[in-house]
Amino acid sequence: MIQTDMIQTDMKQTDMKQMTVNRILCFVTAILCLSCDGLLTPEPTASISDSKSIYDEKSAGAALNGAYNQLMSSGYYGLGFDIVPYLFADNVKFVGIQTYYKAFVRLNGYGPTTLQSDNSSLSGTWTAIYRTVNMTNHIIEKVDGVTDDNFTQDERNAILGQACFIRALSYFDLTRFWGGVQIVTKPTASPDDVSDIRRSSLEDTYKQIESDLKKAEELLRPTDSRIYIDLGAVQALTARIALYREQWDKAETYSSLLISNSKYSLVKPYSVFYTTEASTESIFELNFTATQTNPAGHWWRPSELGGRYEITLNEAILELLEDPAIGGNRADIITVAEKSKQIYNGMYWRSGQNNPAYLFRIAEQYLIRAEARAHLDKIEESRADINAVRSRAGVPDIETSEYDARAKALQAIENERRLEFAVENHRFFDLRRTGRLATVLGETEGYLFPIPIDEIAKDPSLTPNPSN
Amino acid sequence: MLVPVSVWGQELKIEGKAIDRQTREPVIGATVSLINGKSGVVTGVDGSFSLTVASLPATVEVNYIGYARQEIEVYDVSETIVITLDEKVNLLDELIVTGYIQQRRGVVTASVSNVKGSEIEDVHGSSLDQKLQGKVPGMTVSSNSGAPGTSVSLHIRGTMSINAGNSPLYVVDGVFVNNEALQRIDNGGQVVNSLADLNPNDVESIEVLKDANATSIYGARGANGVIIITTKQGKLNTRTSVSVGASLGVSKVRKLWRMVDGPQYAELTNEVFLNDGGDPAKIPYPDPAAEPSYLEEKLNAIFRTGLQQNHYVNVTGGDTKTRYYLGVDFNQEVGTQKPDDLKRYSLRVNLDHRISAKLKVGTNTGLSRVDRRISLNGNNTAAPVPSAIYPPANIPSRYPDGSYVSWAIHDSYLAMINDLDNTSASNRLIGALFAEWTIIDNLALRSNWNIDYNTFDEDIYYPGVTTTGAARGGLTTSARTKRQTLINEQTLRYGVALRDVHNLSFLLGNTVQKNTSSSRSITAYGFPSDDFREISSAATPSSVAGSSSQNGLLSFFGRAAYDFDGKYMADFNIRADASSKFGANKKWGTFPSVGLAWNVRKESWFTAKWVNDLKLRASYGITGNQNGIGNYSSYGLWSGGANYNGQSGLTSLQLANPELKWETTAQANFGIDGLFFNDRLQLEFNLYNKYTRDLLVSLPIAAISGFSSITKNAGEISNKGVEFAVTATNIRKRKFEWTTSFNIAHNSNKVEKLDSPIDQYSWIRIEEGYPMFSFFAYKSLGVDKQTGDLIIDDYTGDGKITADDREHIGNALPLFSGGLGNTVKAGNFDVDIFFSYSYGNDVLYMFQYMLQHGGTRPTWGYTAEQLKRWQKPGDETDVPRLTVKGNNYSLRNSRFMEDGSNIKLRSVSVGYNLPKSLLRPAGITAARIYVTGTNLLILTRYSGTDPEINVAGNSEQVLGIDFATSPSPRTAVFGLNLTF
C-alpha cells in the first residue's frame, strides 16, 4: 500500500511539473499569438465528436439513416453481398477482368472455384456488415437515453425497431456467408472492446438474430413505405429465417401474414417490379439515389452504356429464361446492347446507377410458403403458391401429376426459385440449405466462405472455416 | 557607412581598378580599404575605385565574396593601379545554409549536402526534386510517371515512417512549403507535383540536411530530412545584370509495351477454349489468321513527340543600400502521351533594403501559376493506354458508323485523348517578409512573416461520347482546393569571437504556424449537349462534397555553437514543438541534438602536406514527424453525408485515440570530410543509424469493431546506412579542366516492430521483421514440364495452396544507389555527362500479371510474353498452360517480380561559351549555347518500359509497381543563355 502511495505521489509531482511547464508554455503561447485562438485545439467542422453523435430526436433519426446507408455500402447490398452469391452459383459467367470476383465463378456453372481467404470482396463484405452492426449498436444503446421532450415514445420505438431489424439482418447475412460468427452488441469505443470475442455457434447466432427480430416485431407497425423497414419487412425476414431453420409452421405462418396483406401483390408482368419504383411486389427495397449509387449494375452493363461488362448470363440460364414454358416473361431481364450485342441483366436498367436493391419481395414469400407447405405435406396448397408465381411470369401452371409428391414439389420449387431469382442472391444459399451443393454445383456440402485471412491475423480469437 | 575615409591633413588619391585574373573582367562591388582602416570604398561598374590616403606607402586590401583576399602595397599615386583578383577555391570557406543560419563548411558538424543551382540547370525536368536524382548521396529520387509535373518519390536516408509520410521538409527562403498535392480528382494513381510550382531558374543553391544535428532545429518535421532551397539574390553595389534564356526541346518515349496481334490473340483464345474442354467444333476463331490488328494504330494515336520550351529573364543588381533579384519564367511541356500538357508562369521578386545601418527589411516572394491538361493514367480504366492496348488487338477503334468503340471496362481511348477535358490550375504564392535589426554588433533580431498560399482548381468533363458520360448525358466534376500556411517566426542571433580563437554563436527563436485547407467539389450530370460543360448547365448534381480543416504548430528553438579556432567544434540544438494533431496531453515534443567535430588538419602535429583538410564529425539527436496523419486523428469522430433516401444521415467515422503522440527518430551520424592534393580531391563519408519509435500508423484492427483501422503510435523502424561521395579534379589546366564526381549510398531498412501487418495495393506488405515496400504473394517455383501447370510453393507444407502460403518475394528498395558525373571544360566548351544508378531494387511488373492472364480475363488481350506458354509435355518455359481453371493464372505470384537495377544516362550536355571579344561590342557579358539530352539511355534487365515508375504516385506506401504508367521520355533540348 505504502509503495503504491509513493508511486502516486511521484506521479502527481510529475504531473504538477508537467502542468507548470504546460502553463508557462501556454502563457508564452498566448502572448505570442493573441490572434490565433485555438491554434493547438482546432475544432473539426466537417465532422463531429463522439459526444455529439446521438443526443436528440434529429440526430437519432440521422443515425438511423446512417444505418440504412451502411446497408447500401459497396461491401453489402450495394454490391458485394448482392452479387457474390450468384457469382458462386450457376446462372452467370465471368467475362471481365476483376480477379476478386472471377475467383467465385465456376467454368460452365459447375466445379471448383479459385476462391482464397485473401479475397478482397469477402473481406469488404465482412467489414461492411460489421460496420452496419456497430451503427445499430450505437442506436440501440443510446436512443433510450436521449433526453429530448419532442422525442416521443412512438418515434423512439420506430427507430429502435428498425435498428433491431437491421442488426438481425446483418447477423443473418453473416451466417449466410460464414456460419456462426462473433457477436458484438455494444458500440465500440476502443479496439480493446472487441478483443477476445470467440465465434458463437450457428445456433447461438440465430438466437441473437431471433431476439432482435422479436423486439423489432414488438416495436414496429405496418406503414405505407416499402423503402423503410416496417412490420412487413420483419415478418418477411422471420419467414425466410424459419425456412433456413426448417421451422415449416413458422415459415408458413409468417409468409401467410404477408401474402394475405393487401399492401403486397404480385405485379404483372414480371418486369414491373424493377421498372416501377416501390411496386406492390416490394416488401422492402433499398432506395439508391443519384448520390447514393448502386454500382451492381455497373458490373453488368456493357461499356457503351457506361458499365464494366464483367458478368453476363450464362448459356444455361439464357436457355431456360428464353423458353416460354419455363422462363416466360422473366426473359425480359435479358437485355442486349445495341452496338456490341453484349447481354446484360435488365434489372439494372437505370443508367444513373440508382437501381434499388430488392431485399424482400412478395414472390419469395409465395415460394417460401410453397416450400414450407410441401414439407408439411400440404402439396395442393403448395402447388397453388408456386402457380401464383408462375402465372405472373406467364408460364403454364404445374399440373398435379408433376407435383404429387414432396420430392417432386421441392424439385419444382428449386427450379422455380432459380428462374424467379436468376440474378438475386438466393440460389447458392438455397442449394446449401437443401443439401444440393455437391449435386448441382460440384461444391462441398454445407460450404461456408473462408474467414478473411487478414481478420484472423488481426484477431487471434477468430477461428477459420474449413474452406480457409 | 561606405563613405571614403576623411583623413586629417593632406590627402592623396589612389586610383585603381579590380579585375578577375581569369576573365580579365572588371570586378564590381569589391570592397577596397586601407589595411587596418575602418572602412573602405566599393568598386564601380567598371571595377574602378578611388581611395584617399594620408601618406605613402599605403597597404590596400581588396575583399570580395568568391575571391581570395588581396593585399597590395602602393608607393605611387600617379598612375592607375590594377589589382587582379583570384577566384577563391577554398571549399572550406564555402557558405552552407544549415537551418536558420549560414555556416562555413569548415566548421559544420552535421551531415549536409549542397547542390548548386547551376549543377542541375542542364538536367531536364519540370520540377526541382526530379532534377536532383543521383546528385545527393543517400537521397533516392524516382519519377513515378513520365507525365510532366507528376509526383516524385524522394527519400533521404531510407524510409522512416508508414503513415506519417517519408517526404522531407522543404524550406524555400525560410518558408516551410507544402509539397503535398492538393489534387482531389483521381487520375489513375498519379498526382501532380506541387514543387513544379517553383521555377528552377530562380534557385541559387539547395542544401540537403541529413543527420539529426542538422535537422533537429526543425524538430517536429526534421525526421525525414530537410531540403533548403535558397533563391538567387542581388549583390550590393553591382551594376544591373540581365540574363535571358530560351530553350526548345523535343521528347519521345523510349520504349512501349509489346502485345500480341490479332491472329495471335485469336490463336491463344482458341487454345484456352480447347484446354478448358471446349468443343472443337465451336472454337471462337475458326480462322485466326483472318483477324485484324489495330494495336499500332492505337499506340501511334496516343503517343506523340513531346515539346518543351522554357524562357526566362533574370534581372539582378544593387546599390549601396538595396539589392534585388527579379525572375520571370514561362515553361511549357507538351507530354509524349496525349493530351498531357503543362504550362508554368512564374514571377519572383527578392529584394532587401537597409533603412539604416542597423535595420534591414526585405522580401522573397514568388508567384506562379501552373496549368495542366492531364491524361488519365495507368490505373484508371478510362485512361488512354489501358483503353487502347488492353482490349484484344482485333478490336477496332471505331464502329462502322464512325462512333467510338469502348470495350469492356474501358472507355474509348480516342474519346479520352480527343474529347475528355481534364484540366487543373494551380495558383501559388510563396512569400516571405522580413525585418532584421542589428541591436548591437553581432546581435541581430529577425522577424519573418511567411505565407504559402495555394489554390488548386480541377475540372474534368466527360462528354457524351465517353462511356462515363454516355450513361449520364455528360458528367462533370469540378473541385476547388485551397491550402494556406501562415508562419510567424522570430530569431535572435548572437556571435562573438574571444581572443580570435573562441568562436561562440547562439540562436534563439520561435515559430507560430497555422495551416488551413479547404476543398469543395461538385459532380453533376445531364447536360443539354456536349457544348455545355459548366456545372450550371447540368441537370442533376450527383455529389456535392466539401471539407475544411486546420492544424497548428507552435515551436521554440535554440542553438549554441562553439569552435576553438576552427579546430574543435561543438554545437547543440533544441526545438520544442506543440502540434494540434495530437492528443490533449501529448501535444508537446522536445527534439534535441548535439554535434562534435575535430579538424585534424589544424593540429600542429599533423604535417602531411598533401592533406588540405581532414575533419571528423559525430552527431546524435532526435527529430519528430507528424505528417501524413489527419488533422483530427486523435479525436473520435462522426461524419455526415451517410444519407438515405435523400435524408441526412450520420456515420461513425473514426475511433478516438487521446494517447496519439509524436513519431520520433533518433539518429547517430559519424562522418569524415577531407580535401587532398591542393583541393583537387574532395571526399565525404557518412555512417548513420536511425531508429524511429512510436510510428504513426493507421493500424488495421479487427473489423468486428466496426472500423478497419485506428491511427496509433504502433511500431518501430530502423535505417542504417553508409554514404560516400568523391569529387576529383582529374586535370586542371588553364584551358582544360576535367572533374569527376561520384556518390554511392547504402541503406538497410527494417520494420522492427508492428502489431499487425499492413497491406498495400494487394502486393505490398509492411510487416515486422521485413523492410518497407516488401512484396508479399505466392512464390512460383516454375512450370511443370509435363503438365504445364504453375507450381506454387506450399509454404505451410500442408499439401494445399491457401492464402497462408504467401511469402515475402521481393523488395522495392535499392541496396545501393547514387550518381556519377563527369565535367570537362576545354576552352570555351563544356561537356557534362551524368549517370544515376540504382542496384537491387525489385519491380513488380504488374502489367504482365494483369495481361498475361492465360484466359482468365476474357475481355483483355495478351502481352507478347504470353506466346511463350506451355503447349505440350516437355516444353520448358516459365509461362504456364493457358486455362481459366486452377492456379495457373489466378494467384498473385513471384513470376512477375523483376530486378529493377538500372543505370540511367540522366543527362548529357554540351555547351559553348561565345568568346568575350565577340560579345563585348554588342554589349553582352556572356553567352552560352547548349544542347542537353535527358534520359537518353537506361541499362537494365527490367523488361518493362521504365524501372522507376510507380503506379501509385499518390501513395507513400507503394513503390516499385509498374502498371502501364507512361514512362519517362527521352528529351533533347537546345538552348541559349545571354547575360547583359
HADDOCK unambig.tbl for C-alpha pairs under 7 A between the chains (distance, minus, plus):
assign (segid A and resid 39 and name CA) (segid B and resid 514 and name CA) 6.97 0.50 0.50
assign (segid A and resid 39 and name CA) (segid B and resid 551 and name CA) 6.99 0.50 0.50
assign (segid A and resid 39 and name CA) (segid B and resid 552 and name CA) 4.95 0.50 0.50
assign (segid A and resid 39 and name CA) (segid B and resid 580 and name CA) 6.90 0.50 0.50
assign (segid A and resid 40 and name CA) (segid B and resid 552 and name CA) 5.42 0.50 0.50
assign (segid A and resid 40 and name CA) (segid B and resid 553 and name CA) 6.86 0.50 0.50
assign (segid A and resid 40 and name CA) (segid B and resid 579 and name CA) 6.14 0.50 0.50
assign (segid A and resid 40 and name CA) (segid B and resid 580 and name CA) 4.03 0.50 0.50
assign (segid A and resid 41 and name CA) (segid B and resid 580 and name CA) 5.57 0.50 0.50
assign (segid A and resid 42 and name CA) (segid B and resid 550 and name CA) 6.70 0.50 0.50
assign (segid A and resid 42 and name CA) (segid B and resid 551 and name CA) 6.71 0.50 0.50
assign (segid A and resid 42 and name CA) (segid B and resid 580 and name CA) 6.92 0.50 0.50
assign (segid A and resid 44 and name CA) (segid B and resid 549 and name CA) 6.37 0.50 0.50
assign (segid A and resid 44 and name CA) (segid B and resid 632 and name CA) 6.91 0.50 0.50
assign (segid A and resid 45 and name CA) (segid B and resid 548 and name CA) 6.77 0.50 0.50
assign (segid A and resid 45 and name CA) (segid B and resid 549 and name CA) 6.91 0.50 0.50
assign (segid A and resid 46 and name CA) (segid B and resid 547 and name CA) 5.42 0.50 0.50
assign (segid A and resid 46 and name CA) (segid B and resid 548 and name CA) 6.45 0.50 0.50
assign (segid A and resid 46 and name CA) (segid B and resid 639 and name CA) 6.92 0.50 0.50
assign (segid A and resid 47 and name CA) (segid B and resid 637 and name CA) 6.19 0.50 0.50
assign (segid A and resid 47 and name CA) (segid B and resid 638 and name CA) 5.57 0.50 0.50
assign (segid A and resid 47 and name CA) (segid B and resid 639 and name CA) 4.44 0.50 0.50
assign (segid A and resid 47 and name CA) (segid B and resid 640 and name CA) 6.71 0.50 0.50
assign (segid A and resid 48 and name CA) (segid B and resid 637 and name CA) 5.41 0.50 0.50
assign (segid A and resid 48 and name CA) (segid B and resid 638 and name CA) 5.14 0.50 0.50
assign (segid A and resid 48 and name CA) (segid B and resid 639 and name CA) 6.23 0.50 0.50
assign (segid A and resid 49 and name CA) (segid B and resid 635 and name CA) 6.77 0.50 0.50
assign (segid A and resid 49 and name CA) (segid B and resid 636 and name CA) 5.56 0.50 0.50
assign (segid A and resid 49 and name CA) (segid B and resid 637 and name CA) 4.54 0.50 0.50
assign (segid A and resid 49 and name CA) (segid B and resid 638 and name CA) 6.01 0.50 0.50
assign (segid A and resid 50 and name CA) (segid B and resid 636 and name CA) 5.46 0.50 0.50
assign (segid A and resid 50 and name CA) (segid B and resid 637 and name CA) 5.56 0.50 0.50
assign (segid A and resid 50 and name CA) (segid B and resid 638 and name CA) 6.32 0.50 0.50
assign (segid A and resid 53 and name CA) (segid B and resid 638 and name CA) 6.51 0.50 0.50
assign (segid A and resid 62 and name CA) (segid B and resid 648 and name CA) 5.89 0.50 0.50
assign (segid A and resid 62 and name CA) (segid B and resid 649 and name CA) 4.08 0.50 0.50
assign (segid A and resid 62 and name CA) (segid B and resid 650 and name CA) 5.33 0.50 0.50
assign (segid A and resid 63 and name CA) (segid B and resid 649 and name CA) 5.71 0.50 0.50
assign (segid A and resid 63 and name CA) (segid B and resid 650 and name CA) 4.88 0.50 0.50
assign (segid A and resid 63 and name CA) (segid B and resid 651 and name CA) 6.59 0.50 0.50
assign (segid A and resid 65 and name CA) (segid B and resid 642 and name CA) 6.99 0.50 0.50
assign (segid A and resid 65 and name CA) (segid B and resid 643 and name CA) 5.81 0.50 0.50
assign (segid A and resid 65 and name CA) (segid B and resid 644 and name CA) 5.20 0.50 0.50
assign (segid A and resid 65 and name CA) (segid B and resid 648 and name CA) 6.83 0.50 0.50
assign (segid A and resid 65 and name CA) (segid B and resid 649 and name CA) 4.65 0.50 0.50
assign (segid A and resid 65 and name CA) (segid B and resid 650 and name CA) 6.92 0.50 0.50
assign (segid A and resid 66 and name CA) (segid B and resid 642 and name CA) 4.97 0.50 0.50
assign (segid A and resid 66 and name CA) (segid B and resid 643 and name CA) 6.10 0.50 0.50
assign (segid A and resid 66 and name CA) (segid B and resid 649 and name CA) 4.56 0.50 0.50
assign (segid A and resid 66 and name CA) (segid B and resid 650 and name CA) 4.78 0.50 0.50
assign (segid A and resid 66 and name CA) (segid B and resid 651 and name CA) 5.27 0.50 0.50
assign (segid A and resid 68 and name CA) (segid B and resid 644 and name CA) 6.20 0.50 0.50
assign (segid A and resid 69 and name CA) (segid B and resid 642 and name CA) 5.56 0.50 0.50
assign (segid A and resid 69 and name CA) (segid B and resid 643 and name CA) 5.91 0.50 0.50
assign (segid A and resid 69 and name CA) (segid B and resid 644 and name CA) 5.59 0.50 0.50
assign (segid A and resid 95 and name CA) (segid B and resid 857 and name CA) 6.84 0.50 0.50
assign (segid A and resid 95 and name CA) (segid B and resid 858 and name CA) 5.39 0.50 0.50
assign (segid A and resid 95 and name CA) (segid B and resid 859 and name CA) 6.20 0.50 0.50
assign (segid A and resid 96 and name CA) (segid B and resid 857 and name CA) 5.53 0.50 0.50
assign (segid A and resid 96 and name CA) (segid B and resid 858 and name CA) 5.96 0.50 0.50
assign (segid A and resid 96 and name CA) (segid B and resid 859 and name CA) 5.61 0.50 0.50
assign (segid A and resid 97 and name CA) (segid B and resid 857 and name CA) 4.29 0.50 0.50
assign (segid A and resid 97 and name CA) (segid B and resid 858 and name CA) 6.89 0.50 0.50
assign (segid A and resid 97 and name CA) (segid B and resid 859 and name CA) 6.84 0.50 0.50
assign (segid A and resid 114 and name CA) (segid B and resid 886 and name CA) 6.18 0.50 0.50
assign (segid A and resid 114 and name CA) (segid B and resid 887 and name CA) 6.98 0.50 0.50
assign (segid A and resid 114 and name CA) (segid B and resid 890 and name CA) 6.87 0.50 0.50
assign (segid A and resid 116 and name CA) (segid B and resid 802 and name CA) 6.22 0.50 0.50
assign (segid A and resid 116 and name CA) (segid B and resid 803 and name CA) 6.04 0.50 0.50
assign (segid A and resid 117 and name CA) (segid B and resid 803 and name CA) 5.76 0.50 0.50
assign (segid A and resid 118 and name CA) (segid B and resid 803 and name CA) 5.84 0.50 0.50
assign (segid A and resid 127 and name CA) (segid B and resid 703 and name CA) 5.24 0.50 0.50
assign (segid A and resid 127 and name CA) (segid B and resid 706 and name CA) 6.91 0.50 0.50
assign (segid A and resid 130 and name CA) (segid B and resid 703 and name CA) 6.51 0.50 0.50
assign (segid A and resid 130 and name CA) (segid B and resid 704 and name CA) 5.26 0.50 0.50
assign (segid A and resid 130 and name CA) (segid B and resid 706 and name CA) 5.11 0.50 0.50
assign (segid A and resid 131 and name CA) (segid B and resid 706 and name CA) 3.93 0.50 0.50
assign (segid A and resid 131 and name CA) (segid B and resid 707 and name CA) 6.55 0.50 0.50
assign (segid A and resid 134 and name CA) (segid B and resid 705 and name CA) 6.98 0.50 0.50
assign (segid A and resid 134 and name CA) (segid B and resid 706 and name CA) 5.20 0.50 0.50
assign (segid A and resid 188 and name CA) (segid B and resid 705 and name CA) 5.73 0.50 0.50
assign (segid A and resid 189 and name CA) (segid B and resid 655 and name CA) 6.47 0.50 0.50
assign (segid A and resid 190 and name CA) (segid B and resid 655 and name CA) 6.55 0.50 0.50
assign (segid A and resid 191 and name CA) (segid B and resid 701 and name CA) 6.81 0.50 0.50
assign (segid A and resid 191 and name CA) (segid B and resid 705 and name CA) 6.57 0.50 0.50
assign (segid A and resid 194 and name CA) (segid B and resid 704 and name CA) 7.00 0.50 0.50
assign (segid A and resid 194 and name CA) (segid B and resid 705 and name CA) 5.96 0.50 0.50
assign (segid A and resid 287 and name CA) (segid B and resid 645 and name CA) 6.03 0.50 0.50
assign (segid A and resid 289 and name CA) (segid B and resid 645 and name CA) 6.89 0.50 0.50
assign (segid A and resid 290 and name CA) (segid B and resid 542 and name CA) 5.18 0.50 0.50
assign (segid A and resid 291 and name CA) (segid B and resid 542 and name CA) 4.55 0.50 0.50
assign (segid A and resid 291 and name CA) (segid B and resid 543 and name CA) 5.32 0.50 0.50
assign (segid A and resid 302 and name CA) (segid B and resid 408 and name CA) 6.39 0.50 0.50
assign (segid A and resid 303 and name CA) (segid B and resid 406 and name CA) 5.72 0.50 0.50
assign (segid A and resid 303 and name CA) (segid B and resid 407 and name CA) 5.61 0.50 0.50
assign (segid A and resid 303 and name CA) (segid B and resid 408 and name CA) 5.20 0.50 0.50
assign (segid A and resid 303 and name CA) (segid B and resid 409 and name CA) 6.10 0.50 0.50
assign (segid A and resid 303 and name CA) (segid B and resid 410 and name CA) 6.73 0.50 0.50
assign (segid A and resid 303 and name CA) (segid B and resid 411 and name CA) 6.96 0.50 0.50
assign (segid A and resid 303 and name CA) (segid B and resid 467 and name CA) 6.20 0.50 0.50
assign (segid A and resid 304 and name CA) (segid B and resid 406 and name CA) 5.98 0.50 0.50
assign (segid A and resid 304 and name CA) (segid B and resid 467 and name CA) 5.77 0.50 0.50
assign (segid A and resid 305 and name CA) (segid B and resid 467 and name CA) 6.46 0.50 0.50
assign (segid A and resid 305 and name CA) (segid B and resid 470 and name CA) 6.45 0.50 0.50
assign (segid A and resid 305 and name CA) (segid B and resid 471 and name CA) 5.40 0.50 0.50
assign (segid A and resid 306 and name CA) (segid B and resid 467 and name CA) 4.45 0.50 0.50
assign (segid A and resid 306 and name CA) (segid B and resid 468 and name CA) 5.09 0.50 0.50
assign (segid A and resid 306 and name CA) (segid B and resid 470 and name CA) 6.18 0.50 0.50
assign (segid A and resid 306 and name CA) (segid B and resid 471 and name CA) 4.99 0.50 0.50
assign (segid A and resid 307 and name CA) (segid B and resid 409 and name CA) 6.63 0.50 0.50
assign (segid A and resid 308 and name CA) (segid B and resid 408 and name CA) 5.35 0.50 0.50
assign (segid A and resid 308 and name CA) (segid B and resid 409 and name CA) 3.86 0.50 0.50
assign (segid A and resid 309 and name CA) (segid B and resid 408 and name CA) 5.27 0.50 0.50
assign (segid A and resid 309 and name CA) (segid B and resid 409 and name CA) 6.28 0.50 0.50
assign (segid A and resid 351 and name CA) (segid B and resid 471 and name CA) 5.31 0.50 0.50
assign (segid A and resid 351 and name CA) (segid B and resid 472 and name CA) 6.54 0.50 0.50
assign (segid A and resid 352 and name CA) (segid B and resid 471 and name CA) 6.93 0.50 0.50
assign (segid A and resid 352 and name CA) (segid B and resid 472 and name CA) 6.27 0.50 0.50
assign (segid A and resid 455 and name CA) (segid B and resid 702 and name CA) 5.87 0.50 0.50
assign (segid A and resid 455 and name CA) (segid B and resid 703 and name CA) 7.00 0.50 0.50
assign (segid A and resid 458 and name CA) (segid B and resid 701 and name CA) 6.09 0.50 0.50
assign (segid A and resid 458 and name CA) (segid B and resid 702 and name CA) 5.57 0.50 0.50
assign (segid A and resid 458 and name CA) (segid B and resid 756 and name CA) 6.14 0.50 0.50
assign (segid A and resid 459 and name CA) (segid B and resid 702 and name CA) 5.90 0.50 0.50
